[in-house]
Amino acid sequence: MSSTGAGAWTNWARTVTSEPTAVVHPRSAAEVAEIVRTAAAQGQRVKPVGAGHSFTAIAQTDGVLLRMDQIAGIQHVDHATGHVRVGAGTRLHDLNPALLAHGLALPNMGDVDPQTMSGATATGTHGTGAKLTGIAGAIAALEIVTGDGTIVEVTSDDKDLFGAARVGLGALGIVTAITFACVPAFLLHAREEPMRLPEVLDGLDALVDDNDHFEFYWFPHTDCALLKRNNRVPEGTVRAPLSKARFLLDDEVLSNGGFEIVNRVGRLRPSWIPRLNAFSGGLLSAREYTDWSHEVFVSPRRVRFREMEYAIPRAHLPEVLRAIDGWVNASGEQISFPIEVRFAAPDDIWLSTGYERENAYVAVHMYHRSDHRRYFEGIEAIFGEHEGRPHWGKMHTLDADALRTRYPRFDDFRAVRDRLDPQRTFTNSYLDRVLG
Ligand SMILES: Cc1cc2nc3c(=O)[nH]c(=O)nc-3n(C[C@H](O)[C@H](O)[C@H](O)COP(=O)(O)OP(=O)(O)OC[C@H]3O[C@@H](n4cnc5c(N)ncnc54)[C@H](O)[C@@H]3O)c2cc1C
């Protein structure tokens, strides 16, 4: 294993910094076990960090920081079952092309790909699709190093460990390998177009249920929305990706370079934001293309922001959006970022936002140079009135008492934690808050 200087660590959103005592790059589960045993004997904490793409302090540490970059890549492919075992530090952007080379893909994913597989699954990262769960729903097995340095292979044979560990918040141990149930590689036809929000809400059920992956962005202060419908294509369909020029114009110039300028201007002149939003909404034009699933799911995100996202029961969505609209209008806050709305199927993972519930996901964002607190506080109160479950990696203020009321298996998770990490070698202040 190698160690690097223990400089300060900060996350992508610049909301959290850490001063670890050491940064270590283990190469195997055995090395991880040795690190955990040594740290536990010295009363030190250990925290694996992925790509730092969580907005919360879930990855913060004042102990030993583990970088899992030496435990990465595909370790085994079972072509008969589609099960693929990967090192925990594998990045999504490395995994997707590697899977494609085997004719395989993840069933679903979110909208960026720098995350590690262990980091993404630990916080319940999800994409959109009413018949599909978050990424952790595709986990068939996990290898974990527990608080006493034991290496455990977790499968569905152990209902409790499997229920708890797939979305483990980094609280149960260090994940060293994950086996995913992959699907044959598939092309998606992407159709993106603007639509008025009332029209979206009128036809919502059909839009959600009749598309494999449906989501929309709503521009606050306006009734402009941008819809994204991604659907699997019939066998034999030819790949027709976006032209480089169109990608550069839409995804780089308008969504990133131009959007950064809109946000800088909006910060200096907040009263212009409603007109800027209407202008940005008006620039959106329809486009269609067909590409490999991971190319369609992922978009570049170069404008830095803060984000809060809650899962709410799907049926509550129209009421929640009306309440958000009401709050934004009454508050006088000027919101330059569109609100993102996605959908996912229920799962059986204890601390997954999707636990036994069909959800809509509502995500609010704020440009990183602006103060997000009043906006997020106002909207979080609305989510609270609708049984909202916060994304573990995105900003929220809930503590264990509040979370217990939103997760039926909350105390069962805590019991597994007591068993796997009785000394709390893997804890930090965020976990102390959310798990108690
Ligand atoms: C621009 C951007 C876009 C995003 N888009 C989406 C999206 O579309 N959908 C969505 O749901 N989320 C999204 N997120 C949130 C993101 O997917 C999650 O926060 C995810 O956890 C980040 O993965 P990471 O590798 O950066 O993990 P980190 O943030 O580094 O760590 C997250 C947690 O995982 C733990 N962890 C990491 N490795 C291990 C390990 N080996 N064993 C045990 N625990 C481990 C860490 O200790 C920590 O507790 C986005 C975030 C950003 C910044």
The ligand as a Tripos MOL2 file, in Angstrom:
@<TRIPOS>MOLECULE
LIG
   53    58     1     0     0
SMALL
NO_CHARGES

@<TRIPOS>ATOM
      1 C1        -22.3040   17.2110  -10.0380 C.3       1 LIG1
      2 C2        -22.9770   16.1200   -9.2480 C.ar      1 LIG1
      3 C3        -23.9780   15.3710   -9.8390 C.ar      1 LIG1
      4 C4        -24.6380   14.3770   -9.0930 C.ar      1 LIG1
      5 N1        -25.6320   13.6600   -9.7120 N.ar      1 LIG1
      6 C5        -26.3170   12.7340   -8.9970 C.ar      1 LIG1
      7 C6        -27.3900   12.0020   -9.5770 C.ar      1 LIG1
      8 O1        -27.7000   12.1510  -10.7610 O.2       1 LIG1
      9 N2        -28.0760   11.1440   -8.7780 N.ar      1 LIG1
     10 C7        -27.7690   10.9710   -7.4690 C.ar      1 LIG1
     11 O2        -28.4450   10.2080   -6.7960 O.2       1 LIG1
     12 N3        -26.7350   11.6010   -6.9030 N.ar      1 LIG1
     13 C8        -26.0080   12.4770   -7.6370 C.ar      1 LIG1
     14 N4        -24.9470   13.1310   -7.0510 N.ar      1 LIG1
     15 C9        -24.5380   12.7470   -5.6890 C.3       1 LIG1
     16 C10       -23.4440   11.6670   -5.7260 C.3       1 LIG1
     17 O3        -23.7600   10.6390   -6.6320 O.3       1 LIG1
     18 C11       -23.2980   11.0080   -4.3520 C.3       1 LIG1
     19 O4        -23.0650   11.9760   -3.3760 O.3       1 LIG1
     20 C12       -22.1820    9.9420   -4.3210 C.3       1 LIG1
     21 O5        -22.0980    9.4040   -3.0440 O.3       1 LIG1
     22 C13       -20.8110   10.4530   -4.6860 C.3       1 LIG1
     23 O6        -19.9330    9.3820   -4.8830 O.3       1 LIG1
     24 P1        -18.3940    9.5640   -4.5120 P.3       1 LIG1
     25 O7        -17.6200    8.4480   -5.1280 O.co2     1 LIG1
     26 O8        -17.9790   10.9360   -4.8230 O.co2     1 LIG1
     27 O9        -18.4590    9.3270   -2.9380 O.3       1 LIG1
     28 P2        -18.0080   10.3160   -1.7560 P.3       1 LIG1
     29 O10       -18.8810   11.5100   -1.8030 O.co2     1 LIG1
     30 O11       -16.5470   10.5090   -1.7940 O.co2     1 LIG1
     31 O12       -18.4030    9.4250   -0.4930 O.3       1 LIG1
     32 C14       -19.7430    9.1700   -0.2150 C.3       1 LIG1
     33 C15       -19.8520    8.1640    0.9230 C.3       1 LIG1
     34 O13       -19.4260    6.8820    0.4540 O.3       1 LIG1
     35 C16       -18.5040    6.3430    1.3870 C.3       1 LIG1
     36 N5        -17.5960    5.4630    0.6940 N.ar      1 LIG1
     37 C17       -16.8290    5.7190   -0.3770 C.ar      1 LIG1
     38 N6        -16.0960    4.6250   -0.6710 N.ar      1 LIG1
     39 C18       -16.4310    3.6730    0.2310 C.ar      1 LIG1
     40 C19       -16.0150    2.3390    0.4530 C.ar      1 LIG1
     41 N7        -15.0890    1.7670   -0.3140 N.pl3     1 LIG1
     42 N8        -16.5740    1.6580    1.4750 N.ar      1 LIG1
     43 C20       -17.5000    2.2240    2.2870 C.ar      1 LIG1
     44 N9        -17.9250    3.4840    2.1140 N.ar      1 LIG1
     45 C21       -17.3980    4.1970    1.0920 C.ar      1 LIG1
     46 C22       -17.7890    7.5680    1.9400 C.3       1 LIG1
     47 O14       -17.1130    7.2630    3.1480 O.3       1 LIG1
     48 C23       -18.9730    8.4680    2.1350 C.3       1 LIG1
     49 O15       -19.6430    8.0760    3.3040 O.3       1 LIG1
     50 C24       -24.2670   14.1210   -7.7580 C.ar      1 LIG1
     51 C25       -23.2300   14.8760   -7.1730 C.ar      1 LIG1
     52 C26       -22.5940   15.8660   -7.9060 C.ar      1 LIG1
     53 C27       -21.4940   16.6710   -7.2760 C.3       1 LIG1
@<TRIPOS>BOND
     1     1     2 1
     2     2     3 ar
     3     2    52 ar
     4     3     4 ar
     5     4     5 ar
     6     4    50 ar
     7     5     6 ar
     8     6     7 ar
     9     6    13 1
    10     7     8 2
    11     7     9 ar
    12     9    10 ar
    13    10    11 2
    14    10    12 ar
    15    12    13 ar
    16    13    14 ar
    17    14    15 1
    18    14    50 ar
    19    15    16 1
    20    16    17 1
    21    16    18 1
    22    18    19 1
    23    18    20 1
    24    20    21 1
    25    20    22 1
    26    22    23 1
    27    23    24 1
    28    24    25 2
    29    24    26 1
    30    24    27 1
    31    27    28 1
    32    28    29 2
    33    28    30 1
    34    28    31 1
    35    31    32 1
    36    32    33 1
    37    33    34 1
    38    33    48 1
    39    34    35 1
    40    35    36 1
    41    35    46 1
    42    36    37 ar
    43    36    45 ar
    44    37    38 ar
    45    38    39 ar
    46    39    40 ar
    47    39    45 ar
    48    40    41 1
    49    40    42 ar
    50    42    43 ar
    51    43    44 ar
    52    44    45 ar
    53    46    47 1
    54    46    48 1
    55    48    49 1
    56    50    51 ar
    57    51    52 ar
    58    52    53 1
@<TRIPOS>SUBSTRUCTURE
     1 LIG1         1 GROUP 0 **** ****
